[in-house]
């Protein structure tokens, strides 16, 4: 398949991470995480987020979200999230199936929740006829490609904690957010009051494997059992640990995310030269949302595959990746210009 702009999941594995997997594929080690690769990766997470951080590796982002949410909820609880959130739109009901919780979607502004927007869901506490709000879940980067600022996260965390709730962050594109904010991971997660973090790497050059971080050890009483029961305990976990070692070595995560963010900005700048294209969201990470003349969408997708975001509005989503090149951008935007002029 020719490179396109459908998803950063469509890119391959960064060569350094693929080499790390190959290097780890020597001899025998103890399974299920009791190996030097996994233990070293856990040490790195603790160095970055604090020694009290508890780390659980899982296969994928849905598994990370489900494990994090399941660890802090009961089936009579509810989880507040954006209407566009991955847990609401793209996980086939997995969070509801495995937690038993009711998801309470909120109409976001540029993909973001605010204390004001969720206030109407903060009701029925201690009332047995009402699901009990327990978690506010946000995505960083949001599904609209925008980035929460630290003060916005603090405001949501304060509101959650005031109501005896938790703040969960879906960090599938956390590296892109860190680059956009020019901050260390801890500065806009734990330091801002996040309680549970799904730490992703698959969209930024890894093959598979995510981490669930808990910043309060009291929250993990049943997590190891939930991970096993939900089929997220990987027997050959060294291959997840080895990837994270390569991911953090020499800040590879930052190199990859910086590149993909830069490519999105280049794409935005080139599209700005085309009057028929209207960019609909701030370009803050590695996603570009735009309204495109409907007549060019089908032929354009044949050359550079991508997904529609809103068919009714003729709005598309274009994602850049660590392996997107400037040549890809110029060829793509040149093709748009040619199609619109013909």
MIKOL-566086 format. One record per atom (N, C-alpha, C): residue in three letters; x, y, z. Coordinates in steps of 0.05 Angstrom, whole numbers, plus 5000, padded with zeros to 4 digits. Layout:
BEGIN
ALAXYZ
...
//
This chain:
BEGIN
UNK501749765000
UNK500050005000
UNK501750255000
UNK501050434983
UNK502550694982
UNK501950845008
UNK503950985018
UNK503551145042
UNK501251345038
UNK499651375059
UNK497451555058
UNK497251715084
UNK494851815089
UNK494451985112
UNK492051895129
UNK491551635127
UNK489151525141
UNK489651515171
UNK491851415180
UNK492351375209
UNK495251335214
UNK496151425237
UNK498951365246
UNK499151075254
UNK496950925255
UNK497150635259
UNK498050495234
UNK497750625211
UNK498350495186
UNK501350495180
UNK502850655194
UNK505750655190
UNK507050395201
UNK509550355193
UNK510950115202
UNK512150155229
UNK514149985235
UNK515649995260
UNK518150155255
UNK518850325274
UNK521450465271
UNK523750265271
UNK525650295254
UNK527850095252
UNK529250045279
UNK529550255296
UNK530950215322
UNK529250035340
UNK526650055338
UNK524849895355
UNK524749605344
UNK524749585317
UNK524749315305
UNK527449175312
UNK529649325313
UNK532149205321
UNK532149125350
UNK530849275367
UNK530649205395
UNK529148945399
UNK527048915384
UNK525548665385
UNK527248425376
UNK528748465355
UNK530548255345
UNK532748195366
UNK533848395378
UNK535948355398
UNK534848205423
UNK532348255430
UNK531148125453
UNK530447835447
UNK530447755421
UNK529647495413
UNK531947295414
UNK533347295436
UNK535647115440
UNK535346965466
UNK535446705464
UNK535346545489
UNK532646555502
UNK532746455527
UNK530246435543
UNK530346635566
UNK528046755572
UNK527746925596
UNK525146835609
UNK524746915634
UNK522346845648
UNK520047005636
UNK517746875633
UNK515447005620
UNK513747175639
UNK511747305627
UNK509747465642
UNK510947705656
UNK513247805647
UNK514248055658
UNK516548035677
UNK517247795685
UNK519547755703
UNK522147725688
UNK522647915670
UNK525047905653
UNK526448175655
UNK528948195647
UNK530448435651
UNK529448665633
UNK528348595610
UNK527448815592
UNK524948955604
UNK523048795613
UNK520648905625
UNK521349065651
UNK523048945667
UNK523649075693
UNK525149335688
UNK526949335669
UNK528349585663
UNK526449795652
UNK524549715635
UNK522649905624
UNK520950025647
UNK520149855666
UNK518649955689
UNK520350155705
UNK522850105708
UNK524650295722
UNK524650565708
UNK524750555681
UNK524850815666
UNK522250965671
UNK519950825670
UNK517450965675
UNK517451085703
UNK518550945723
UNK518651055750
UNK520451295752
UNK522651285736
UNK524451525736
UNK523051765724
UNK521351715704
UNK520051945691
UNK517652045706
UNK516251875720
UNK513751945732
UNK513751935763
UNK515851825775
UNK515951805804
UNK516051525813
UNK517451475834
UNK517951205844
UNK515451055853
UNK513351195860
UNK510851075869
UNK509050985846
UNK509851055821
UNK508250985798
UNK508150685794
UNK505750585790
UNK505350295784
UNK504850265754
UNK506250065742
UNK506350035713
UNK505249765705
UNK503349755687
UNK502349505676
UNK502349515646
UNK503749325633
UNK503849315604
UNK501549155593
UNK500449245571
UNK498249105558
UNK498749095528
UNK496948965513
UNK497448935484
UNK496849195468
UNK494649335475
UNK493749545457
UNK492349765473
UNK491549975459
UNK490450205471
UNK487650155484
UNK486049995470
UNK483449925482
UNK483849775508
UNK485749585508
UNK486349435532
UNK487349615554
UNK488949815547
UNK489950005567
UNK487750165580
UNK485950265563
UNK483650415574
UNK481850245591
UNK481250005582
UNK479549825597
UNK480749755624
UNK483349685624
UNK484649615649
UNK484649845668
UNK485450085659
UNK485550315676
UNK482750375688
UNK480750375671
UNK478050445681
UNK476850225699
UNK477349975692
UNK476349755708
UNK477449745736
UNK479949845738
UNK481349835764
UNK480150025785
UNK478750225776
UNK477850435794
UNK474750465795
UNK473350285782
UNK470450305781
UNK469050055789
UNK466450085796
UNK464649855799
UNK462449885778
UNK460949675773
UNK459049685751
UNK456849885755
UNK456449985779
UNK454350195784
UNK455450475780
UNK457950495772
UNK459150765767
UNK458650855738
UNK459251105733
UNK459151225707
UNK461751365701
UNK462351385675
UNK464851505665
UNK464051725646
UNK465051965651
UNK464452195634
UNK466652235614
UNK465852265588
UNK467852295567
UNK466752465545
UNK468452545526
UNK467452685502
UNK465952505484
UNK464052615469
UNK462552465449
UNK464452335428
UNK466652475424
UNK468652385404
UNK470752195415
UNK470652145441
UNK472751985455
UNK473051715443
UNK475451605443
UNK475851335432
UNK474251135448
UNK474051165474
UNK472550975490
UNK469550975484
UNK468651195472
UNK465851225465
UNK465351135436
UNK467151205418
UNK466651165389
UNK468050925376
UNK470350845387
UNK472050665372
UNK473050425387
UNK471650345408
UNK472550115423
UNK470349905425
UNK468349915407
UNK466349715404
UNK464949655431
UNK464649855448
UNK463349815473
UNK464949665494
UNK467549625489
UNK469249475507
UNK469349595536
UNK469649865538
UNK469649975565
UNK467049915580
UNK464749935566
UNK462249875580
UNK461949575586
UNK462849405567
UNK462549125572
UNK464249035596
UNK466749125597
UNK468549015618
UNK468349165644
UNK467549425644
UNK467249565669
UNK464349535679
UNK462449495661
UNK459649505668
UNK458649785673
UNK460249975669
UNK459550255675
UNK458050385652
UNK456550585658
UNK455150755639
UNK457050975630
UNK457451005603
UNK458951225593
UNK457051465589
UNK457851695598
UNK456351945596
UNK457752135577
UNK457052125551
UNK458452295532
UNK457652585534
UNK459552765528
UNK459253045529
UNK460053165502
UNK458553365493
UNK459253505468
UNK461753675473
UNK464053605461
UNK466453755467
UNK466754005450
UNK468554175458
UNK469354405442
UNK472154365432
UNK472554345406
UNK475154265394
UNK476254015407
UNK474453825413
UNK475253575423
UNK475653565453
UNK475453795467
UNK476153815495
UNK473653825513
UNK473953715537
UNK471953755558
UNK472853985575
UNK470954105589
UNK471454315608
UNK469754265633
UNK470454375656
UNK468854335680
UNK465954415675
UNK465554635660
UNK462754725655
UNK461254525638
UNK462554405619
UNK461154225601
UNK460253965614
UNK461553885635
UNK460853635648
UNK459253665674
UNK458853915682
UNK457553965707
UNK454853835710
UNK453353825687
UNK450653715689
UNK450553415694
UNK452853285690
UNK453052995696
UNK453852945726
UNK454653145740
UNK455553105768
UNK453053135786
UNK451552925786
UNK449052915802
UNK448452635811
UNK446652615830
UNK445752345839
UNK447752205857
UNK449652355868
UNK451552225886
UNK450052115911
UNK450651865917
UNK449451725940
UNK446451665937
UNK445451705912
UNK442651645906
UNK442551385892
UNK441351185904
UNK441550905894
UNK440250865867
UNK438551045858
UNK437251015832
UNK438951125809
UNK441151235815
UNK442751385795
UNK445551255794
UNK446551215769
UNK449351125767
UNK451151325780
UNK453251235793
UNK454951405809
UNK457351505793
UNK457551765786
UNK459851865771
UNK462451805786
UNK464351685772
UNK466851605785
UNK469351695769
UNK469251725743
UNK471551785727
UNK470952005706
UNK472652195703
UNK472752365680
UNK474952265662
UNK474352205637
UNK476452095619
UNK476852295596
UNK479352375592
UNK480052555571
UNK482252425553
UNK482452525529
UNK484452425510
UNK486552645505
UNK489052555505
UNK491252745501
UNK493252615482
UNK493352685457
UNK491952885441
UNK488952805439
UNK487253005435
UNK484352945432
UNK483952815404
UNK481552705401
UNK480852585375
UNK480552795353
UNK480453045360
UNK480353265341
UNK483153385335
UNK485153255346
UNK487853355340
UNK488853585358
UNK487253655378
UNK487953875395
UNK489253775421
UNK490553955435
UNK492153885458
UNK491154035483
UNK490553885504
UNK489854015529
UNK492254165541
UNK491754405549
UNK493854555564
UNK493854475593
UNK496054505607
UNK496254415635
UNK494054525653
UNK493354785649
UNK491354905666
UNK488554785661
UNK488054695637
UNK485554565631
UNK485354285644
UNK487654145645
UNK487653885658
UNK487353925689
UNK488754115700
UNK488554165729
UNK485654225736
UNK484254385720
UNK481454455726
UNK479754205727
UNK480154025708
UNK478553775708
UNK479353595731
UNK481853575737
UNK482753415759
UNK481653515786
UNK481753775790
UNK480653895814
UNK477753835817
UNK476253855795
UNK473353805796
UNK472853505803
UNK474453325790
UNK474153045796
UNK474652985825
UNK476853075835
UNK477653015862
UNK475753135883
UNK474753365876
UNK472753495894
UNK470253325898
UNK469653165877
UNK467352995878
UNK468052695882
UNK470352655893
UNK471252375899
UNK471352205874
UNK472252325853
UNK472552195827
UNK475452185818
UNK475952045796
UNK478652025785
UNK478752145758
UNK481152235750
UNK481652335723
UNK483352135708
UNK482252035686
UNK483651845669
UNK484451985643
UNK486851935634
UNK487752045609
UNK488451825589
UNK487151835566
UNK487851655544
UNK490151785528
UNK492551685532
UNK494851805520
UNK495951655496
UNK494151575479
UNK495051425455
UNK497051585439
UNK496751855439
UNK498652025425
UNK499952215444
UNK500652105467
UNK501852275489
UNK504452405480
UNK506052265464
UNK508652375455
UNK508152625438
UNK506152615421
UNK505552845404
UNK504653085421
UNK503253025443
UNK502453245461
UNK504853355476
UNK506653185484
UNK509053275499
UNK510753465481
UNK510953395456
UNK512453565437
UNK511053825433
UNK508453805429
UNK506854055424
UNK507054245448
UNK507054135472
UNK507154295496
UNK509954365504
UNK511954225492
UNK514754265500
UNK515154205530
UNK514053985539
UNK514053905567
UNK514853615570
UNK515953545593
UNK516353265600
UNK513553145605
UNK513352885602
UNK510852745606
UNK509552805633
UNK511252805654
UNK510152835681
UNK508853105685
UNK509853305672
UNK508953585677
UNK506053625670
UNK504953485650
UNK502253525642
UNK500453275648
UNK501453095664
UNK499852865671
UNK499752855702
UNK501552715714
UNK501552685743
UNK501552955757
UNK503253135749
UNK503453395763
UNK500953565760
UNK499253495741
UNK496753635737
UNK494353495750
UNK494853275763
UNK492753135777
UNK491552895764
UNK492652805741
UNK491752565728
UNK492252325747
UNK490252145750
UNK490551915767
UNK491351665753
UNK490251625729
UNK490851385712
UNK491451475684
UNK493651365673
UNK494551455647
UNK494951205629
UNK493651215606
UNK494251015585
UNK496451135568
UNK498851015569
UNK501151115556
UNK501650965530
UNK501151095507
UNK501350955482
UNK504051005467
UNK504750815450
UNK507050835433
UNK506650725405
UNK504550575402
UNK504050445376
UNK503750645353
UNK502550865359
UNK502051065338
UNK504551235333
UNK506751175348
UNK509151345345
UNK511651175341
UNK511250945327
UNK513650795318
UNK513950515331
UNK512350455352
UNK512450195364
UNK510749995348
UNK511349735352
UNK509749525339
UNK507149475353
UNK507249435379
UNK504949385396
UNK505749415425
UNK503749425442
UNK504349445470
UNK503949735481
UNK502449765502
UNK501950015515
UNK502449975545
UNK502550195559
UNK502950185588
UNK500650325602
UNK499750215624
UNK497750345641
UNK499250425667
UNK499150685672
UNK500550795696
UNK498450895716
UNK498950805741
UNK497350895764
UNK499151065782
UNK498351305788
UNK500051485804
UNK499351465834
UNK497451295841
UNK496851245869
UNK496850935872
UNK498750825887
UNK498850535890
UNK496350405902
UNK494750565916
UNK492350455928
UNK490250375907
UNK490650465882
UNK488650415861
UNK488950145848
UNK491149995854
UNK491749755838
UNK491149495853
UNK489349505873
UNK488849275890
UNK488149025873
UNK486649065852
UNK485748835835
UNK486748845807
UNK488449035800
UNK489249085773
UNK490548835760
UNK492348705774
UNK493648475762
UNK491748245755
UNK489648225771
UNK487648015765
UNK485848095741
UNK485248355741
UNK483548455719
UNK485148435692
UNK487748495693
UNK489348475668
UNK489248185658
UNK489647995675
UNK489647715667
UNK486847635656
UNK484747705671
UNK482047625664
UNK481147755638
UNK482247995632
UNK481448135607
UNK483348065584
UNK485047865588
UNK486747755566
UNK488847955557
UNK489848115575
UNK491848315568
UNK494648255581
UNK494848025593
UNK497447945605
UNK499047795584
UNK501147915574
UNK502747795552
UNK504847615564
UNK504847365554
UNK506847175565
UNK509647245558
UNK510147325533
UNK512847405524
UNK513147705526
UNK512847805550
UNK512748095554
UNK515348235549
UNK517548085547
UNK520048215541
UNK519948375515
UNK518248285496
UNK518148425471
UNK516648695472
UNK515048735493
UNK513948995499
UNK516049165513
UNK517249045534
UNK519349185549
UNK521549285531
UNK522449115513
UNK524649185495
UNK523949415478
UNK521449425469
UNK520649655452
UNK520749915467
UNK519749915492
UNK519850155508
UNK522650245514
UNK524450055517
UNK527250135522
UNK528350285498
UNK527750185474
UNK528650325450
UNK527250585446
UNK524650585454
UNK522950825451
UNK524051065467
UNK525050995491
UNK526051205509
UNK529051275504
UNK530451085493
UNK533351125489
UNK533851355470
UNK535551535478
UNK536151775462
UNK533651935453
UNK531551915469
UNK529052055464
UNK528052005436
UNK528051745428
UNK526951675402
UNK523951755400
UNK522551725422
UNK519751805422
UNK519452105414
UNK521252275423
UNK521052555417
UNK521752605388
UNK523752465378
UNK524552505350
UNK522152435332
UNK520952205337
UNK518652115321
UNK516352305322
UNK515652385347
UNK513252555350
UNK513852835339
UNK516252935342
UNK516853195331
UNK516653195301
UNK517552975289
UNK517452965260
UNK514552955250
UNK512952785263
UNK510152765253
UNK508653025258
UNK509153155280
UNK507853415285
UNK508753625264
UNK511353615258
UNK512353805238
UNK511153755210
UNK510753505204
UNK509553435178
UNK506553525177
UNK505253515200
UNK502453615200
UNK502353915196
UNK504254055208
UNK504354345204
UNK505054415175
UNK506854265163
UNK507454305135
UNK505054265118
UNK503554045124
UNK501153985109
UNK499154215112
UNK498854315136
UNK496954535141
UNK497854785125
UNK500454845125
UNK501355085111
UNK500955055081
UNK501354815070
UNK501054785041
UNK498054795034
UNK496354685051
UNK493454695046
UNK492454975047
UNK493655135064
UNK492755415067
UNK493055575041
UNK494655465022
UNK495055594996
UNK492855514976
UNK491055344985
UNK488955244967
UNK486355354977
UNK485155544964
UNK482755684974
UNK480355494978
UNK480255284962
UNK477955104964
UNK477954914988
UNK480254915002
UNK480454745026
UNK480154915051
UNK478454815069
UNK477954965094
UNK478854795118
UNK480854875132
UNK481754725156
UNK479854785179
UNK478854575193
UNK476654615212
UNK477554605241
UNK479954505247
UNK480854485274
UNK483654605277
UNK484354705300
UNK487154785304
UNK489054555300
UNK491254595286
UNK493154375281
UNK495354405302
UNK495054235323
UNK496854255346
UNK498654015350
UNK497953795336
UNK499653545338
UNK500053435310
UNK499153195305
UNK499653065279
UNK497153005263
UNK495053165268
UNK492553125254
UNK491653375241
UNK490553355217
UNK489453585202
UNK486553515194
UNK484653675202
UNK481853635195
UNK481153855175
UNK479853775153
UNK479253975132
UNK476753905117
UNK475354105107
UNK473054075089
UNK474154085061
UNK473553885045
UNK474653845018
UNK472353824998
UNK472653944975
UNK470553914955
UNK469953614950
UNK467453544951
UNK466753264951
UNK467553114925
UNK467753264903
UNK468253134877
UNK471153024875
UNK472953114892
UNK475753014890
UNK476352804911
UNK474552754930
UNK475152584952
UNK475752294942
UNK473952184926
UNK474351904918
UNK476951864902
UNK477452024881
UNK479951984867
UNK482452044884
UNK482152234902
UNK484452294920
UNK485052064938
UNK482951934948
UNK483351704966
UNK484651464951
UNK484251454925
UNK485551234910
UNK488551264909
UNK489551514910
UNK492451564909
UNK493651574937
UNK492251704955
UNK493251734983
UNK490851665001
UNK490851425012
UNK488551335027
UNK488151505053
UNK485751575060
UNK485051715084
UNK482151655091
UNK481351745115
UNK478551695124
UNK476951955124
UNK474351925119
UNK472452135123
UNK472052175153
UNK471552425161
UNK470952475189
UNK467952535192
UNK466952705174
UNK464152775174
UNK463152795145
UNK461752585137
UNK460852565109
UNK459052795102
UNK457252865120
UNK455353075114
UNK456653345108
UNK458953395121
UNK460353645117
UNK462653625097
UNK463053375086
UNK465353325068
UNK467953385083
UNK467953315109
UNK470353365126
UNK472053115128
UNK474653135124
UNK476452915125
UNK478452945148
UNK479752725155
UNK481852735174
UNK484452625161
UNK486552785163
UNK489152705152
UNK491152685175
UNK492352445178
UNK494252405199
UNK497052365188
UNK499052495200
UNK501852455192
UNK503152265213
UNK505452145204
UNK506751945220
UNK509751995221
UNK511151835237
UNK514051875240
UNK515451825213
UNK514151685195
UNK515451625169
UNK514351785146
UNK512551985152
UNK511652165131
UNK513952345122
UNK514252385097
UNK516352555087
UNK515252815075
UNK517053015072
UNK516253255059
UNK515353205030
UNK516653015017
UNK515852944990
UNK512952844989
UNK512152685010
UNK509452585012
UNK507552825013
UNK508153025029
UNK506453255032
UNK506153405006
UNK508453464994
UNK508353624969
UNK506953474946
UNK507353204945
UNK506053054924
UNK502953054929
UNK502253024954
UNK499353014961
UNK498053284955
UNK499153494965
UNK497953754961
UNK498053844931
UNK500153754917
UNK500253814889
UNK498053664874
UNK497453424882
UNK495353274870
UNK492653404874
UNK492253514899
UNK489753654905
UNK489453894886
UNK491654054883
UNK491554284866
UNK490854204837
UNK492153994828
UNK491653904800
UNK488653824796
UNK487653674816
UNK484853584814
UNK482953814814
UNK483454014830
UNK481654244832
UNK481854424807
UNK484054424794
UNK484354604771
UNK483554474745
UNK483154204745
UNK482454064721
UNK479354064716
//
